[in-house]
Amino acid sequence: MHFETLLAAHIQQALSSVFGIAAEKIALQTTKPEFEGSHTWVSFPFAKATGQSPEALGKAVGEYLVQHADFVANFNVVKGFLNISLRHEAWLQFFNTLQQMPDFGQAAPKQQKVMVEFSSPNTNKPLHLGHLRNNFLGDSLARILTANGYEVIRAQLVNDRGIHICKSMLAYQQAGQAETPENSQTKGDHLVAKYYVAFEKLYQSQIQALVAEGMPKEQAEKQAPAMQEARELLQKWENGDPETLALWRKMNGWVYAGFDKTYQNIGVRFDKVYYESETYLLGKSIVDEGLANGVFFKKPDGSVWIDLKAEKLDEKLLLRNDGTSVYITQDLGTADMRFQALSLDKCIYVVGNEQDYHFKVLFAILHKLGRTYGQNGLFHLSYGMVDLPSGRMKTREGTVVDADELLADMIDTARQRTDEKGVVNMEDFSQADREKLYHQIGLGAMKYYLLKVEPKKRMLFNPEESIDFQGDACPFVQYNYARTRAILRKAEDLGIKHQTTHTVGTLQPAELHLLHLFYDYPATVQQAADSLEPSLLVQYAYQLAKGYSQFFAECPIFKAETPELCAFRVALSAQAGELIRKSLGLLGIESPERM
């Protein structure tokens, strides 16, 4: 049942019959919480044509709706905004229909294929806090787009080659190559990172020594023995030296195993994994194409460039004078390969805002090359850095905010909060069930907190604030889901079958508010997909949990005045729980059955 369609048709009739105005499109929005009503029509665009003030026009249209639309109960006008209230019977009819729609909020297939590329780590260190925001954004977008009918491919491009991994390899060689994840009882990605940090410490000490001898710092950074050895190792890798390749494969294998454990712990998966070592040569044929078409040009030293000044960007290097490619060249080739091999309609890159310029250049080049997907098939979901209360993340110094450690801390905090505050009755929980619940609460709190801020904004992640059973935090939402499940278990024990086909009389405000929230779910999912904004689902989940909490406090369920009203409120509880579960699920968050 689409109330917007019905209301729009009646508003068009009102404008036509009362004022002789033909309105092709009528836009309706959800009424703001501080006003009475469920749907709002803005009269301003039609005031001049009708010769009415916005206030008078809103009043006239509202009166027409009450007289001619049998599902409209009343209205109010606030400064030209017509707020419309529907009859309770209409909402009950909607609710009856909703009970027969298990796929409520799932759009029909769109026959469009979308790739979401996210995570894309380097293989010299574990995932960190910034990667968590990236992964949670990418994973939730994939879920939201799937719910909107898209065929979604989750992809990551692993940066598995280059000087960074050679630094770890060199330090490992110099340490004797004796340590392994097994004999050190260390996750593989953490072990490789240990040697990356060791390299950096040695490298920085060498730079300081050279500078103390009078060498300029920039020259010292190039001449430091550690860096020269790392470059020699990179040259061996590029030349296919068997011993170097064997070490590279071994250490990268450790990192991949570590990454997989982290992904499993945070509930993230991928359909396609690309490795830069397999894609870095892609794009050179595109350089030849661009030169032939006059889109690119050569400088006297033989390097290849593109001039993007007309696009307010700049000149961009595409091929060095020694014939080696740069990152943008690889990205051009990778984009072509993906769209051709997978017949993509769109590719969304989830990458931090430090790469904003890079993606503007990438998309501009593909557009100038005449790629059809370069016009509107590419999108960079840019997001801001994440800070902790203790300060900004650091990398080379070994003080990076590690994803595994942060998750473990979140689970410990969840354990302490639930045990200390006694908000969860865990008397009949096995130890395994307890640990599962702590994980669900801790991980859910972290995902919710990182996703509730718009991606483009830099944010502060406060672990203490994120685990809150009372306010705008995931444990509060999860708790209200578990509360609905407890209601259903009790109803089953009492033999109460929830139903909605009977007449329950006048709805209480909290009941009506829940029905409004139920109705808003599909539009919220669609809006989140269209705007690539998972934060909209976070807001929805919180509002629904808050609405159910208010309903639970104000509307007795098992002590309702009649058995019919009891059954109806059980049905409301069931639907509230289902939509809390669905909305959290689109964020990649689990809903505990008991809390």
Buried (B, 14 or more C-beta within 10 A) or exposed (E): BEBBEBBBEBBBBBBEEBBEBEBEEBEBEBBEEEEEBBBBBBBEEBBEBBEBEBBBBBBBBBEBBBEEBEBBBBBBBBEBBBBBBBBBEBBBBBBBEBBEEEEBBBBEEEEBBBBBBBBBBBBBBBBBBBBBBBBBBBBBBBBBBBBBBBBBBBBBBBBBBBBBBBBBBBBBBBEEEEBEBEEEEBBBBBBBBBBBBBBBBBBBEBBEEBBEEEBEEEEBBEBBEBBEBBBEBBEBBEEEBEEBBEBBEBBBBBBBEBBEBBBEBBBBEBEBBBBBBEBBEBBBEBBEBBBEEEBBBEEEEEBBBBBBEEBEBEEBBBBBEEEEBBBBBBBBBBBBBBBEEBEBBBBBBBBBBEBEEBBBBBBBBBBBBEBEBBEEBBBBBBBBBBBBEEEEBEBBEBEBBBBBBBBEBBBEBBBEBBEEEEBBEBEEBEEEBBEBBBBBBBBBBBBBBBBBBBBEEEBEBEBEBBBBBEEBBBBBBBBBBBBBBBBBEBBEEEEBEBEBEBEBEEBBEBBBBBBBBBBBBBBBBBBBBEEBBBBBBBBBBBBBBBBBBBBBEEBEBEEBEEEBBBBBBBBBBBBBBBBBBBBBBBBBBBBBBBB
